[in-house]
């Protein structure tokens, strides 16, 4: 999947400055934008995106994902359904909608605390 496959209003920005135009063109073709070169120490020199679950064109997925390494799982908010998604990355990735108690409309940044018995 390339950025040209995704409808993003940000890429509709028009400016007169030639340097800014060049940078916006580079951004519009990027899979990742790094503000610190250390980002690529984590993902590697040539990271790529893979589409799972057919969600890449969903306008309601706009919150930052939360990754929990101990579970090898990501959590995200689907603002259109007002539900939370749990994406298990172990073996073949799976997606399920979950209900949090208490209910949260949006999860954006979090910490994982295992249940203490």
Residue pairs with C-beta under 8 A, 6 or more apart in sequence:
1 31
1 49
1 50
1 51
1 56
2 29
2 31
3 11
3 28
3 29
3 30
3 31
4 28
4 29
5 56
6 56
6 57
7 57
11 24
11 27
11 28
13 24
15 21
15 24
27 33
31 47
31 48
31 49
32 39
32 43
32 47
34 40
40 47
52 87
52 93
52 95
53 87
53 93
53 95
55 61
55 95
58 78
58 80
59 80
60 78
60 79
60 80
60 81
61 76
61 77
61 78
61 79
61 80
62 79
63 76
63 77
63 79
63 106
63 107
63 108
64 108
64 109
65 74
65 75
65 76
65 87
66 74
66 75
66 76
66 107
66 108
66 109
66 110
67 73
67 74
68 74
68 75
68 112
70 112
70 114
71 88
71 112
72 88
72 89
72 90
73 86
73 87
73 88
73 89
73 90
74 86
74 87
74 89
75 84
75 85
75 86
75 87
75 107
75 110
76 84
76 85
76 87
76 107
77 83
77 84
77 85
77 104
77 105
77 106
77 107
77 108
78 84
78 85
78 97
79 105
79 106
81 97
82 105
83 97
83 98
83 99
84 97
84 98
84 99
84 100
84 104
84 107
85 95
85 96
85 97
85 98
86 95
86 96
86 97
86 98
87 93
87 94
87 95
88 94
88 95
88 96
100 107
